[in-house]
Each structure stands twice: as structure tokens, then as C-alpha cells.
Amino acid sequence: MKGFFALFFAQFRILLRNRLDLFLTLGFPLVFVLLFGFIFAAPEGPVRLGAVFISSREPLLQVLSEFPEISLKEFANVQDLESALARRQLDFGLVWDGESLLFLFERSRVQDNPTFHGYARRIARALELRLAGVDAPIQAEKVHVGKLPAATWFHYIVPGLMAMAILQAGVLAAAGRLAAMRELRILRRLLATPVSGWAMLLGVGLVRMLSGFLSASFTFLFASFLFRVEFLVKPGWLLFYALVSALGAMGLGAGLSILVRKPGNAAAAGMILVQAMLFLSGINIPLEFLPVGLQLLAKALPAYYMAQGIRAALGVVEGVPANFWAGLGFGAFGILSLLLFGRLLLRPD
Amino acid sequence: MKAVLALAKCFALSSVREWDALFWFWLFPALLLALLGAAFGGVERGEMELRVILAAAEKSSLAQALLQSFREMAKGAGPSLRVEILTGVDLTRVRKEVEGGEAQAALFIPFDFSAELLAGGKASVQILYRRGEAGSSAAASFLQEFVEEFGLALLQGEGFLSRKIPVEMREVGGEARPLRYVDFLLPGVLLMALFVYGLFSVPSAIVRAKEVGLLKRYFASPLSKGGYLLGFSLSALLVNAFQVFLVVVLGRLAFGVRLPFLRPESLGFLFLGFAISLGLGFLVSAFSRTYQGAMAWASLLNLPLQFLGGLYFPLTAMPKVLRPFMAANPLTHLAEGLRASLGLSTPVYPLWLSLLVLFLWLCGTFAFSACALGRKDEGFFRPLFCSV
């Protein structure tokens, strides 16, 4: 036990002294939260519409007053409008000659244009109704039924980042830290001491696990305090998913360092695995956006369920049994891997 | 010159021999292009698969007509919609389905829908969705448009609408040709590849060599510091040229992207991207004493510069607070300039301003690194070639 504590504190000091590790634990969450927060959590600005009215502007001004999210800027001629639009000073443009509507869009805004096309169609429909002097016979009311009263894409990203922080720390604990210790011949010396193999494994693993938890906690705290993002936290579930994610990831890392013998390569392989999971698990890119084949692959990856589990634990989505069972299975896999490969992980060369 | 070429060959070879270098500098750009191209290209082509529920509390013929016409419309819709129709159900059940994530969105027709409509009043329907979730928001917008379209068709059928207004939609900016997301993405991925190579590979090699005392040995040989830098730059140029070639070939073969990269101005922006990335790499090397420190600095620079450089997405909707950072970011100007030179868009910033910013970054990074070269103290601007 004494050996375990000595190793644990030594590893903890190493973590604090290693600038890269410290940056990955503290700096990364802050940078990610700041970036995604400013992009996704900030209140959306108005949709900027530029218009040229060749004919009477009244009917269109009345129509546009039904769209409070649109801010209007008038232009004297079509050339000025096109020039402002091309330089992205506007979101889309409109020319009304009393008979027909011409909508202008900036070519390179390939992702935003479908939304602006939608606005254009709605404006055209509203104008037809206005000119006929009738109201829309059916009113559609959009009702948000998510668990959180105020949800943005940022609410979905934060738990995903937390899951990734834990997974990354877990995978790199075995594939990175132990491999580095082997490369630097520290492991060989430690094995010559009376400290047991398990004390060594736990000493290194727990510090890395702790760094993952710290990183996830900082992500949560930065998001909550800097952007006033509110979550409905269920502490028990959060702890469950954090633990099983860390255990499972350590198991993955252990498996990797068995497969990839060269120490430096094991860490690289671990990083590759983490990056692949980050892209394919619906953490950064919504799962619905991926082709069906990749969606199936995503659902075969533990990162997807861990991210969904943490989302449910923070009240962003409804918890489903699949997340729980996947979490339990992942945690069990981690324990089993460590039991099976623990001895191999501690090989001196 | 022989030593410089030997050094260039050595650095270039090491970038294909190390796993992490192989992944980050060769595979990652290709994977990123393939993944983002497949994901957002699919969305663009309407291949997003969404499940929507159309539910009616009443079983009137009007409600049925609304549901059936939606089913017909969904067949030709942008996203691939899997439609499930439920009749005689209450709001609670539908709500539960959307809340639980089984459906992206639902259209609920209340009990008094047809009575309200036939009485000449305004009937209302509810669209249930999960705000903030991309797929759900897309499905909800689609349902809303459909309801409006159906209402309009109803009025047209009754002869209430005097005329149909002709609507034309046109695109401006760049050169007049169809543009897909993958066309927009490819120049961004190229710049990312150059940037990541410069930012991570240069400090990794120099600081590691400094740490293990390899630099000291280099300089005990007849190789000059300038020769070392030249050899390093040559290898980076070679590797970057291959990277660009690979990504362009992948874009052409896998996604059919045909962009005029051989235009002099495009080559110029690519070369500027290479030079600035190299300069940033030298700067990070000059700042860092240890490999870990160098990687931490590189990571700290990498994320914000990449995300706020418009490499993968247009940055027009960014909040005001981030705009000064974007304007000072060399990647913003490189991406804008490269895309404009390829005829993909009209640049937001005037060309002279973009070139000025890029020139300042280029001179700044090389000047700071060169300054550091001359200093022998262990202060903040540690000598680039301070051997351990």
C-alpha cells in the first residue's frame, strides 16, 4: 500500500510538472469551451437581408415585419446589393419589381444557404397571401420538447467533450504513460523494487483517470460559468458513466499496447483511436449528418454510448437502457482487459 | 549543399517512418476530407435520414388529407424522411417519442383541427422538436414549410389566391459555376495539412534534437545553422508538396473536385501557407525548452487558429467578439485568398489587406525566431539552437 501511495503521488507530481499533460488537462477544456461556446452558445444574431425595391415596398415591408429575426438593409441598385452580398456583409438578398421576386445568395455559403432558401420560400408565400388579402389558414407552432428548457448545440457538445476527455486520458494511461515509462527504462527499475505490479498499474492508472475526471470537470465548470449553460445534473449517473468510460478506455489502451509493441507507436495508435472515435461518435458532428454506414459504425463504438450516457446524466437527452448496458459492458471489458493484459503491460522491455 | 540535401532527405524520410507523423501529416488530411466531405456532402445532397411522426388526434378526412399529402411530399424532400403516420393518438404519446429521441420531430394535428378550418377560422397544429439538435431542427423546419405549403395549396384550391408570384433564386460571388461543400472544403484541408505540419513537425524535430543533444553534434560538423534551416525547409517543402498532391488527387478521384490549383495566384497562396506555417513552427521551437512544452504551445495555437480560420466552414455567422481574432488570423486570409484565387468566392477582405497581414506574420515569425537565434540567455526568447 505504501508503494502504491508513493507511486501515485510521484505520478501526480509528474502530471503537474509536464506542461503538455497539464495543458491537455486544463488548457484543452478551456480552449474547446471558449471556441464552441462563442460559436454555439452565444445568442444568434439577426439574419441580414439586403433588398432592392424597384416597385412599391409596402407589401414586402409588411411581410418582413412577420419575421422578427430578419434585419433589413435597403440598397439603391442590384449591383450594390450583389457586391455587399458577395463580400458576405449580408446573408441573402431580395429584389422586388412588383411582379416577381429575385432572391440572391452567396455561392460559397454552402451550409447556410439551405436555411436562407427556406426563408426565401416563406417570404414568397407570405407575400402571395398578403397580396391576396388573406391569412394563412393553418398556423404551425414550434414546441421544444427537449429535457432542458434552453437547449443549444453547445449543450450537446459539452457532455461529448467531457466523455472524450475521460476516454483520452484512459486510453493514453496504458498506451502512453506506461509505454513511456518502459521506453525510459523506469519500469525496469521499478520492477526491481518490492512494489507489486498491481500497485504500479493502479498508481499510474488512477492518476491518469483523475486527470481525465479533472479535465471533464473543468470542461463542465468552464461551460457553466463562462457561458451560463445550465444542466440538470444527475450525480449518480454522471459518476457511473465517468467510471465505466475511464475503465473501458484503460482496457482499450492496454489492448493497444499489447498489439503495438513499440512504446512511442502505442501512444500514437492510442491518439489515432481517440481521434477516430471523436469524429465518428456524434460528439462534434451530429450523427444524423453521417452516411448510414458511418452511423452504424458510430453505434458500434463505445464513445457514442459514453457521450450519450453523459448527455443523459446532464439532462440533455433522455436516458435509454442501451447506454446503460453499453456502459456496463465497456467497464467490464476494461476490468477484464486489465486483468488479462496487466502482466503484459508491466513487461520491462 | 550535399549536407543540406542529405539533411532534407533524412527529415522527409522520418516523416513517413513514425506512426504519429504518418497519421497526422499524411493520413489525417485525407481522412478529414473524406469524413467531412461524406458527412456534409450527404446533408447537401439531402441524404440525411430523419424519422418524423405525423400524428392526428382526429380522424377527419381533412386531417387524413394533410397527412397523406405530407407523405407524398416527403418522397421528393431534401432530407430522406422516414414518415410514420399515427391517427387517433394524444399529444402525450407523440411528445414522448420526440423527447425520447425515437423521432427527430413530430407534427401533431389537434382534435378541433378540421372544425376550425371548415368554420373559416385559423386552425393550428404543433411541431414538436428538440431545439439545439441539428437533425431535429432540420426536421422541424421541413415540417413547418410543409404546413405553410399545404395551407397555400388549400387557398389556391378554393380560389382565394389572386396570382402566383414568380420566384427566381440566383447565386453571386466567385466564378459562376456550381459549388458543393467538398469544393469549399478541399482548399481548407490543404491549408490545414500545411499548417499542422509546420506547427507540430518543426518543433518536434528541432526541440527533440535540442533535448537529446543532437543539435550540438550537428553543429560540430561543417553544417552551418543556415544550412540546417535550409535542409529542414527543403524537406518540409517536399513533404508539403506531396501532401497537397495526395489531397488534391483524393478530392478528384473520390469526390470529383476539379479546382484550378495550378493558377499562379493559387500556388502563391499555397506557398505563403507553407512559409507561414514553417515560420510558426520555428517560433514555437524558439519559445520552447522541452518537447512537451513545444507540443503544448503548438496545441494552444493550433485549435483557435484552425477553428477561427474558416478552413472548414464559412465564418460569416461568428459572434462579433471573435471577429478581431479572425481578422488577425493568418489562416483566415490564406483560406479567403486561396478560395478567391480558385474562383470559389469573393474575398471578404481586400487583397492588399490579406497580403499585408500574411506578410506581417511571415516577417514576424521569422524575425522573432532569428532574434532568438542570436541570444544566448535562458530567458523567454530562448535561442532556437540552444543545445542542451
Interface residues (C-beta under 8 A of the other chain):
Chain A: N18 R19 L20 D21 L22 F23 L24 G27 F28 V31 F32 L34 L35 F38 I39 A42 E44 G45 E82 L85 A86 R87 R88 D91 G93 E99 S100 L101 L102 F103 L104 F105 E106 R107 S108 R109 V110 Q111 D112 P114 T115 H117 G118 A120 R121 R122 A124 R125 L127 E128 L129 L131 A132 V134 D135 A136 P137 I138 Q139 A140 E141 K142 V143 H144 V145 G146 K147 A151 T152 W153 F154 H155 Y156 V260 G264 N265 A267 A268 A269 M271 I272 Q275 F279 L280 I285 P286 L287 E288 F289 L290 P291 V292 L294 Q295 V317 E318 V320
Chain B: E18 W19 D20 F23 F28 L31 L35 L36 A38 A39 F40 G42 V43 E44 E47 M48 E49 L50 G78 R95 V98 E99 G100 G101 Q104 L107 L117 K122 A123 S124 V125 Q126 I127 L128 Y129 R130 R131 G132 E133 A134 G135 A138 A140 S141 L143 Q144 E145 V147 E148 E149 F150 G151 L152 L154 L155 F160 L161 S162 R163 K164 I165 P166 V167 E168 M169 R170 E171 V172 G173 G174 L179 R180 Y181 F184 T290 Y291 Q292 G293 M295 A296 S299 L300 L303 P304 F307 L308 F313 P314 T316 A317 M318 P319 K320 V321 L322 R339 L344 S345 T346 P347 V348
